[in-house]
Amino acid sequence: DRIDDAFYNLSNGTRHNHHTTRSPPSIALLSRLQTASSSIDDLMNLLDEWHALLDGSHIGYPISGSSSAVAVTKTVGVDGESTFGVHLRKLCLGMEEIPFEAMSRLWMAFKSEV
């Protein structure tokens, strides 16, 4: 809901608190989380995407409004020294240190939430 609020408030320039439809960023995030919850391998793929964000090699999501048959994407990166980048680096480090048994329990808990 916070993503939707931020998206609609910034794009419309007005303050709305309730939305009947999800915003495109919210839909993309929910879809990615559902995919990551389908298997431990997919959860590990999410970790690989986080690493790619930090080193600037992550291929972003298709740009809406592209008229070509092939979806246009841009490379996306996160500054590792920014507040979000530091948080993302800590998440990556924590995920790398988790033993496999704990990772499977994390995946089962994650799957039940998503």
Secondary structure, DSSP 8 states (H G I E B T S, - for coil): -HHHHHHHHHHHSS-----SS--HHHHHHHHHHHHHTT-HHHHHHHHHHHHHHHHT-EE----TT--SSS----EE---TTSHHHHHHHHHHHHHHHS-HHHHHHHHHHHHHH-
